[in-house]
Amino acid sequence: MQLKWTNVQEIAEALAETHTGVDPLKVRFTDLHKWVCELDEFEDQPDRSNEKVLEAIQMAWLDEVED
C-alpha cells in the first residue's frame, strides 16, 4: 500500500512498528516528518504536510502505543 499524508492511521501503525519504544509525544515534528518520509511505503510529496497533519499522526501513533 502506498501511503500519503492523508493515511494518518496507517502511517501511525508503521511508525509504531519501525520506532518501537519511542514516546510519540517526545518526537519533534521535524523528526516525525523525516521518519514518515523515510517509510518504505510512503509515496507522497514531503512538502504536502503541515503541523495539523503531523499532530494528527502523532496522536494516532500515541493511540497505537497505548493500546
N, CA, C and O atoms as CSV, one atom per row, in Angstrom:
chain,resi,resn,atom,element,x,y,z
A,1,MET,N,N,0.845,-1.186,0.000
A,1,MET,CA,C,0.000,0.000,0.000
A,1,MET,C,C,0.889,1.248,0.000
A,1,MET,O,O,1.829,1.353,0.787
A,2,GLN,N,N,0.586,2.156,-0.865
A,2,GLN,CA,C,1.317,3.421,-0.897
A,2,GLN,C,C,0.672,4.388,0.089
A,2,GLN,O,O,-0.541,4.597,0.069
A,3,LEU,N,N,1.496,4.970,0.947
A,3,LEU,CA,C,0.993,5.890,1.957
A,3,LEU,C,C,1.123,7.338,1.487
A,3,LEU,O,O,2.117,7.737,0.880
A,4,LYS,N,N,0.093,8.092,1.791
A,4,LYS,CA,C,0.080,9.530,1.549
A,4,LYS,C,C,-0.163,10.204,2.897
A,4,LYS,O,O,-0.521,9.542,3.871
A,5,TRP,N,N,0.029,11.504,2.950
A,5,TRP,CA,C,-0.163,12.225,4.206
A,5,TRP,C,C,-1.565,12.027,4.771
A,5,TRP,O,O,-1.757,12.137,5.982
A,6,THR,N,N,-2.535,11.740,3.931
A,6,THR,CA,C,-3.912,11.556,4.398
A,6,THR,C,C,-4.127,10.206,5.075
A,6,THR,O,O,-5.156,10.005,5.718
A,7,ASN,N,N,-3.183,9.279,4.946
A,7,ASN,CA,C,-3.292,7.953,5.571
A,7,ASN,C,C,-2.730,7.989,6.994
A,7,ASN,O,O,-1.786,7.273,7.327
A,8,VAL,N,N,-3.333,8.838,7.817
A,8,VAL,CA,C,-2.820,9.098,9.170
A,8,VAL,C,C,-2.710,7.812,9.985
A,8,VAL,O,O,-1.662,7.554,10.577
A,9,GLN,N,N,-3.751,7.013,10.028
A,9,GLN,CA,C,-3.745,5.804,10.853
A,9,GLN,C,C,-2.699,4.803,10.372
A,9,GLN,O,O,-1.976,4.226,11.185
A,10,GLU,N,N,-2.614,4.597,9.090
A,10,GLU,CA,C,-1.645,3.652,8.546
A,10,GLU,C,C,-0.212,4.119,8.790
A,10,GLU,O,O,0.669,3.306,9.070
A,11,ILE,N,N,0.017,5.413,8.685
A,11,ILE,CA,C,1.345,5.961,8.983
A,11,ILE,C,C,1.675,5.745,10.454
A,11,ILE,O,O,2.792,5.351,10.790
A,12,ALA,N,N,0.711,6.001,11.330
A,12,ALA,CA,C,0.922,5.806,12.766
A,12,ALA,C,C,1.273,4.355,13.077
A,12,ALA,O,O,2.160,4.089,13.888
A,13,GLU,N,N,0.584,3.421,12.437
A,13,GLU,CA,C,0.869,1.994,12.645
A,13,GLU,C,C,2.279,1.651,12.177
A,13,GLU,O,O,2.997,0.906,12.844
A,14,ALA,N,N,2.669,2.193,11.037
A,14,ALA,CA,C,4.012,1.925,10.514
A,14,ALA,C,C,5.081,2.516,11.430
A,14,ALA,O,O,6.114,1.888,11.660
A,15,LEU,N,N,4.842,3.706,11.949
A,15,LEU,CA,C,5.809,4.320,12.858
A,15,LEU,C,C,5.922,3.527,14.158
A,15,LEU,O,O,7.015,3.379,14.704
A,16,ALA,N,N,4.794,3.020,14.653
A,16,ALA,CA,C,4.810,2.214,15.875
A,16,ALA,C,C,5.633,0.946,15.674
A,16,ALA,O,O,6.293,0.475,16.601
A,17,GLU,N,N,5.592,0.393,14.460
A,17,GLU,CA,C,6.361,-0.816,14.155
A,17,GLU,C,C,7.839,-0.516,13.964
A,17,GLU,O,O,8.689,-1.294,14.400
A,18,THR,N,N,8.156,0.594,13.323
A,18,THR,CA,C,9.556,0.890,12.993
A,18,THR,C,C,10.296,1.628,14.095
A,18,THR,O,O,11.527,1.621,14.123
A,19,HIS,N,N,9.570,2.262,14.999
A,19,HIS,CA,C,10.207,3.020,16.083
A,19,HIS,C,C,9.647,2.549,17.425
A,19,HIS,O,O,9.069,3.332,18.180
A,20,THR,N,N,9.825,1.274,17.706
A,20,THR,CA,C,9.325,0.700,18.953
A,20,THR,C,C,10.043,1.335,20.143
A,20,THR,O,O,11.232,1.646,20.078
A,21,GLY,N,N,9.307,1.515,21.212
A,21,GLY,CA,C,9.884,2.078,22.420
A,21,GLY,C,C,10.011,3.584,22.429
A,21,GLY,O,O,10.482,4.157,23.411
A,22,VAL,N,N,9.598,4.241,21.348
A,22,VAL,CA,C,9.684,5.696,21.267
A,22,VAL,C,C,8.378,6.301,21.776
A,22,VAL,O,O,7.294,5.847,21.409
A,23,ASP,N,N,8.484,7.312,22.609
A,23,ASP,CA,C,7.310,8.048,23.075
A,23,ASP,C,C,6.951,9.080,22.006
A,23,ASP,O,O,7.697,10.037,21.798
A,24,PRO,N,N,5.820,8.895,21.329
A,24,PRO,CA,C,5.448,9.823,20.253
A,24,PRO,C,C,5.378,11.280,20.698
A,24,PRO,O,O,5.613,12.182,19.893
A,25,LEU,N,N,5.060,11.520,21.957
A,25,LEU,CA,C,4.941,12.896,22.436
A,25,LEU,C,C,6.293,13.588,22.592
A,25,LEU,O,O,6.357,14.809,22.730
A,26,LYS,N,N,7.364,12.810,22.570
A,26,LYS,CA,C,8.702,13.387,22.718
A,26,LYS,C,C,9.415,13.553,21.375
A,26,LYS,O,O,10.577,13.959,21.334
A,27,VAL,N,N,8.726,13.240,20.286
A,27,VAL,CA,C,9.317,13.350,18.950
A,27,VAL,C,C,9.022,14.741,18.389
A,27,VAL,O,O,7.866,15.155,18.308
A,28,ARG,N,N,10.074,15.450,18.006
A,28,ARG,CA,C,9.883,16.766,17.377
A,28,ARG,C,C,9.235,16.577,16.006
A,28,ARG,O,O,9.436,15.558,15.346
A,29,PHE,N,N,8.465,17.562,15.594
A,29,PHE,CA,C,7.786,17.479,14.303
A,29,PHE,C,C,8.782,17.355,13.151
A,29,PHE,O,O,8.481,16.711,12.146
A,30,THR,N,N,9.954,17.959,13.282
A,30,THR,CA,C,10.954,17.832,12.216
A,30,THR,C,C,11.408,16.385,12.077
A,30,THR,O,O,11.593,15.892,10.964
A,31,ASP,N,N,11.586,15.703,13.208
A,31,ASP,CA,C,11.964,14.285,13.166
A,31,ASP,C,C,10.802,13.427,12.684
A,31,ASP,O,O,10.999,12.495,11.904
A,32,LEU,N,N,9.611,13.732,13.137
A,32,LEU,CA,C,8.429,12.985,12.712
A,32,LEU,C,C,8.263,13.076,11.198
A,32,LEU,O,O,8.005,12.068,10.540
A,33,HIS,N,N,8.407,14.260,10.650
A,33,HIS,CA,C,8.305,14.470,9.204
A,33,HIS,C,C,9.340,13.610,8.482
A,33,HIS,O,O,9.023,12.943,7.497
A,34,LYS,N,N,10.563,13.627,8.971
A,34,LYS,CA,C,11.644,12.850,8.364
A,34,LYS,C,C,11.335,11.362,8.425
A,34,LYS,O,O,11.516,10.652,7.436
A,35,TRP,N,N,10.873,10.883,9.568
A,35,TRP,CA,C,10.578,9.455,9.731
A,35,TRP,C,C,9.449,9.013,8.817
A,35,TRP,O,O,9.506,7.924,8.245
A,36,VAL,N,N,8.430,9.839,8.671
A,36,VAL,CA,C,7.325,9.494,7.767
A,36,VAL,C,C,7.851,9.388,6.340
A,36,VAL,O,O,7.544,8.431,5.630
A,37,CYS,N,N,8.638,10.365,5.925
A,37,CYS,CA,C,9.172,10.365,4.561
A,37,CYS,C,C,10.098,9.177,4.313
A,37,CYS,O,O,10.251,8.744,3.171
A,38,GLU,N,N,10.717,8.647,5.364
A,38,GLU,CA,C,11.627,7.508,5.232
A,38,GLU,C,C,10.914,6.158,5.197
A,38,GLU,O,O,11.546,5.142,4.907
A,39,LEU,N,N,9.615,6.126,5.485
A,39,LEU,CA,C,8.881,4.857,5.436
A,39,LEU,C,C,8.900,4.305,4.012
A,39,LEU,O,O,8.693,5.044,3.050
A,40,ASP,N,N,9.148,3.014,3.887
A,40,ASP,CA,C,9.228,2.383,2.567
A,40,ASP,C,C,7.957,2.575,1.750
A,40,ASP,O,O,8.021,2.738,0.531
A,41,GLU,N,N,6.807,2.558,2.410
A,41,GLU,CA,C,5.524,2.635,1.714
A,41,GLU,C,C,5.109,4.064,1.396
A,41,GLU,O,O,4.131,4.281,0.681
A,42,PHE,N,N,5.852,5.048,1.926
A,42,PHE,CA,C,5.447,6.446,1.769
A,42,PHE,C,C,5.756,6.933,0.360
A,42,PHE,O,O,6.886,6.825,-0.117
A,43,GLU,N,N,4.725,7.474,-0.302
A,43,GLU,CA,C,4.853,7.888,-1.704
A,43,GLU,C,C,4.242,9.260,-1.971
A,43,GLU,O,O,3.695,9.487,-3.050
A,44,ASP,N,N,4.324,10.171,-1.015
A,44,ASP,CA,C,3.723,11.494,-1.205
A,44,ASP,C,C,4.824,12.554,-1.243
A,44,ASP,O,O,5.988,12.267,-0.963
A,45,GLN,N,N,4.445,13.756,-1.586
A,45,GLN,CA,C,5.389,14.865,-1.637
A,45,GLN,C,C,5.691,15.338,-0.208
A,45,GLN,O,O,4.764,15.610,0.555
A,46,PRO,N,N,6.954,15.439,0.155
A,46,PRO,CA,C,7.306,15.870,1.521
A,46,PRO,C,C,6.722,17.223,1.903
A,46,PRO,O,O,6.398,17.444,3.070
A,47,ASP,N,N,6.584,18.117,0.960
A,47,ASP,CA,C,6.096,19.457,1.286
A,47,ASP,C,C,4.572,19.555,1.388
A,47,ASP,O,O,4.036,20.650,1.557
A,48,ARG,N,N,3.879,18.440,1.289
A,48,ARG,CA,C,2.418,18.457,1.395
A,48,ARG,C,C,1.934,18.333,2.834
A,48,ARG,O,O,0.731,18.393,3.090
A,49,SER,N,N,2.850,18.161,3.767
A,49,SER,CA,C,2.444,18.049,5.167
A,49,SER,C,C,2.376,19.433,5.800
A,49,SER,O,O,2.862,20.420,5.247
A,50,ASN,N,N,1.764,19.472,6.969
A,50,ASN,CA,C,1.733,20.692,7.762
A,50,ASN,C,C,1.627,20.288,9.230
A,50,ASN,O,O,1.545,19.103,9.550
A,51,GLU,N,N,1.631,21.262,10.099
A,51,GLU,CA,C,1.610,20.964,11.533
A,51,GLU,C,C,0.363,20.184,11.932
A,51,GLU,O,O,0.435,19.298,12.784
A,52,LYS,N,N,-0.763,20.497,11.335
A,52,LYS,CA,C,-2.017,19.804,11.657
A,52,LYS,C,C,-1.927,18.316,11.300
A,52,LYS,O,O,-2.355,17.465,12.079
A,53,VAL,N,N,-1.382,18.009,10.150
A,53,VAL,CA,C,-1.229,16.614,9.715
A,53,VAL,C,C,-0.253,15.882,10.631
A,53,VAL,O,O,-0.519,14.756,11.052
A,54,LEU,N,N,0.873,16.517,10.938
A,54,LEU,CA,C,1.863,15.881,11.805
A,54,LEU,C,C,1.303,15.648,13.205
A,54,LEU,O,O,1.593,14.625,13.825
A,55,GLU,N,N,0.508,16.581,13.703
A,55,GLU,CA,C,-0.105,16.399,15.014
A,55,GLU,C,C,-1.094,15.234,14.988
A,55,GLU,O,O,-1.156,14.453,15.938
A,56,ALA,N,N,-1.857,15.114,13.921
A,56,ALA,CA,C,-2.802,14.004,13.795
A,56,ALA,C,C,-2.063,12.664,13.763
A,56,ALA,O,O,-2.503,11.693,14.380
A,57,ILE,N,N,-0.946,12.616,13.046
A,57,ILE,CA,C,-0.133,11.393,13.006
A,57,ILE,C,C,0.413,11.084,14.391
A,57,ILE,O,O,0.384,9.936,14.833
A,58,GLN,N,N,0.911,12.111,15.077
A,58,GLN,CA,C,1.468,11.927,16.417
A,58,GLN,C,C,0.404,11.377,17.382
A,58,GLN,O,O,0.693,10.471,18.165
A,59,MET,N,N,-0.801,11.907,17.333
A,59,MET,CA,C,-1.865,11.447,18.231
A,59,MET,C,C,-2.312,10.023,17.881
A,59,MET,O,O,-2.590,9.226,18.777
A,60,ALA,N,N,-2.381,9.704,16.603
A,60,ALA,CA,C,-2.733,8.340,16.194
A,60,ALA,C,C,-1.647,7.358,16.615
A,60,ALA,O,O,-1.948,6.240,17.034
A,61,TRP,N,N,-0.388,7.768,16.505
A,61,TRP,CA,C,0.734,6.945,16.924
A,61,TRP,C,C,0.668,6.713,18.439
A,61,TRP,O,O,0.919,5.605,18.912
A,62,LEU,N,N,0.333,7.756,19.189
A,62,LEU,CA,C,0.185,7.623,20.629
A,62,LEU,C,C,-0.892,6.608,20.963
A,62,LEU,O,O,-0.705,5.774,21.848
A,63,ASP,N,N,-2.019,6.670,20.262
A,63,ASP,CA,C,-3.098,5.690,20.465
A,63,ASP,C,C,-2.608,4.275,20.192
A,63,ASP,O,O,-2.977,3.339,20.901
A,64,GLU,N,N,-1.774,4.118,19.161
A,64,GLU,CA,C,-1.237,2.802,18.821
A,64,GLU,C,C,-0.388,2.228,19.954
A,64,GLU,O,O,-0.550,1.067,20.329
A,65,VAL,N,N,0.509,3.039,20.491
A,65,VAL,CA,C,1.409,2.526,21.522
A,65,VAL,C,C,0.714,2.368,22.881
A,65,VAL,O,O,1.192,1.616,23.730
A,66,GLU,N,N,-0.388,3.057,23.091
A,66,GLU,CA,C,-1.108,2.930,24.353
A,66,GLU,C,C,-2.046,1.734,24.367
A,66,GLU,O,O,-2.458,1.285,25.436
A,67,ASP,N,N,-2.382,1.220,23.214
A,67,ASP,CA,C,-3.302,0.053,23.147
A,67,ASP,C,C,-2.605,-1.244,23.499
A,67,ASP,O,O,-3.232,-2.303,23.490
